[in-house]
Amino acid sequence: MEGAIIPLQSGRLKDPVLAQFSIDAVADMIIWLDQDGRYVFVNKATTQLLGYSSEELTTRTVCDMDPDVDAARWSAHWDELGRLGSVMLETTNRAKDGTVIPVEVRATMVTYRGVKYNCAIVRDITERRRAEAERRALTERIRQMSMTDGLTGVANRRCFDERLAAYVEEADAMGRPLSLIMLDVDHFKSFNDRYGHLAGDDCLRRVAGAVEDTLRPAGGLAARYGGEEFACILPGVDGVEALRWAQRVRGALHALAIPHEGAPAGYVTASMGLASARPSFPLKTPGPWTVALVAAADACLYRAKSEGRDRIVAGGGR
């Protein structure tokens, strides 16, 4: 019999051997602790899961076994249990081999022969935690998929809209600048007509990758805005620095040298419109500034295209 310090009798169940057999048949750990957090009784499941004998456990306290519990927390738990009578919580236990086991504890304050004890039913929730982690990972993958453009692998329009609104709020709260680049692949319709849509898809993927890779050191977000148009957010970057990043993007696209016989340069180029802003007064909502910044960058993009393409036109947002 796993050493029980407290004699077991309850109602008409007078046979301590039968009581002990019943308790040891329970898959959950049954643990009695005194006011000082010392182990005074454990069942067989406890010794099997934690790797200690019942005798070893009676020389330890809950603070020795639970990495999340110190003397102050145990005292607070004991006081709470005294007020409520029963509490349920999640914590951890450290097994003899050092393994940290997540557990669910249902603790009840009981009085036996005039002495109060914490009687706890403790369940190993390792599998539950693993399943929860898998669900969270799956949810995150689904969320990432919903925010990613299926063709190019960069952020999609939904992600762009959400991140721009968040960056506007952050810029307004911290008084930081914010820049936006709108980029359109030049003569893309004629590219599709000449080389086919599969080649067009590959072209967009290569352009998106070059834009994203170029802007990554700036902490920028590259997104497919629609069709052959991309939008790039540069948080904390003013107009002067944003223009330098736009020039790097233009250079990266030139370096790709994707053949395009229908383009003046003989390879794929892009037109870019750049707008930058710095908040000058608190905004009640991010909407007006967000719309104004996109509109300003789009107007600059229109100018870049009308002035001959393969160029950057910069302007203000506000």
MOGISUL-V261385 format. One record per residue. N is the residue number from 1. SS is DSSP state (H for helix, E for strand, L for the rest). NEAR is the number of other ideal C-beta (glycine too) atoms within 8 Angstrom. Layout:
BEGIN
n	ss	near
N	SS	NEAR
N	SS	NEAR
END
This chain:
BEGIN
n	ss	near
1	L	6
2	L	11
3	L	8
4	L	11
5	L	6
6	L	9
7	L	5
8	L	9
9	L	7
10	E	5
11	L	3
12	L	3
13	E	9
14	L	5
15	L	6
16	H	10
17	H	7
18	H	8
19	H	12
20	H	12
21	H	8
22	H	9
23	H	11
24	H	11
25	H	5
26	L	9
27	L	3
28	L	9
29	E	15
30	E	15
31	E	12
32	E	13
33	E	11
34	L	11
35	L	5
36	L	5
37	L	12
38	E	9
39	E	13
40	E	10
41	E	11
42	E	12
43	L	13
44	H	8
45	H	12
46	H	14
47	H	14
48	H	7
49	H	11
50	H	13
51	L	8
52	L	9
53	L	8
54	H	13
55	H	7
56	H	9
57	H	14
58	L	11
59	L	5
60	L	10
61	E	10
62	H	10
63	H	10
64	H	5
65	H	11
66	L	10
67	L	6
68	L	6
69	L	11
70	L	6
71	H	7
72	H	6
73	H	9
74	H	13
75	H	8
76	H	8
77	H	13
78	H	11
79	H	8
80	H	9
81	H	14
82	H	8
83	H	6
84	H	7
85	L	6
86	E	9
87	E	9
88	E	7
89	E	8
90	E	7
91	E	10
92	E	10
93	E	12
94	E	10
95	L	11
96	L	7
97	L	5
98	L	6
99	L	6
100	E	9
101	E	12
102	E	11
103	E	13
104	E	10
105	E	12
106	E	11
107	E	13
108	E	10
109	E	12
110	E	7
111	E	7
112	E	7
113	L	3
114	L	4
115	E	7
116	E	9
117	E	13
118	E	13
119	E	11
120	E	13
121	E	9
122	E	14
123	E	10
124	E	11
125	L	10
126	H	8
127	H	7
128	H	9
129	H	9
130	H	8
131	H	8
132	H	8
133	H	8
134	H	8
135	H	8
136	H	8
137	H	8
138	H	8
139	H	8
140	H	8
141	H	8
142	H	8
143	H	8
144	H	8
145	H	7
146	H	7
147	L	10
148	E	11
149	L	11
150	L	4
151	L	8
152	L	10
153	L	8
154	L	14
155	E	12
156	L	12
157	H	9
158	H	8
159	H	12
160	H	14
161	H	8
162	H	9
163	H	12
164	H	13
165	H	11
166	H	9
167	H	11
168	H	14
169	H	10
170	H	10
171	H	16
172	H	12
173	H	6
174	H	6
175	L	7
176	L	9
177	E	11
178	E	17
179	E	15
180	E	17
181	E	15
182	E	17
183	E	15
184	E	13
185	E	14
186	L	12
187	L	10
188	H	12
189	H	6
190	H	10
191	H	16
192	H	11
193	H	6
194	H	8
195	H	7
196	L	6
197	H	6
198	H	6
199	H	10
200	H	12
201	H	9
202	H	8
203	H	14
204	H	13
205	H	11
206	H	10
207	H	16
208	H	15
209	H	11
210	H	13
211	H	16
212	H	10
213	H	8
214	H	10
215	H	14
216	H	8
217	H	4
218	H	8
219	L	7
220	L	12
221	E	10
222	E	12
223	E	16
224	E	14
225	E	9
226	E	5
227	L	4
228	L	6
229	E	11
230	E	14
231	E	14
232	E	15
233	E	14
234	E	16
235	E	11
236	L	8
237	L	13
238	L	9
239	H	11
240	H	6
241	H	10
242	H	15
243	H	11
244	H	8
245	H	15
246	H	13
247	H	9
248	H	9
249	H	17
250	H	13
251	H	8
252	H	12
253	H	13
254	H	10
255	H	7
256	H	11
257	L	6
258	L	9
259	E	7
260	L	14
261	L	6
262	L	8
263	L	13
264	L	5
265	L	8
266	L	7
267	E	11
268	L	14
269	L	14
270	E	13
271	E	14
272	E	17
273	E	19
274	E	18
275	E	15
276	E	15
277	E	15
278	E	10
279	L	11
280	L	4
281	L	4
282	L	5
283	L	11
284	L	3
285	L	5
286	L	11
287	H	7
288	H	8
289	H	14
290	H	11
291	H	8
292	H	11
293	H	16
294	H	13
295	H	8
296	H	15
297	H	17
298	H	10
299	H	10
300	H	16
301	H	15
302	H	9
303	H	10
304	H	14
305	H	10
306	H	6
307	L	8
308	L	5
309	L	11
310	L	10
311	L	9
312	E	12
313	E	12
314	E	12
315	E	11
316	E	8
317	L	13
318	L	9
END
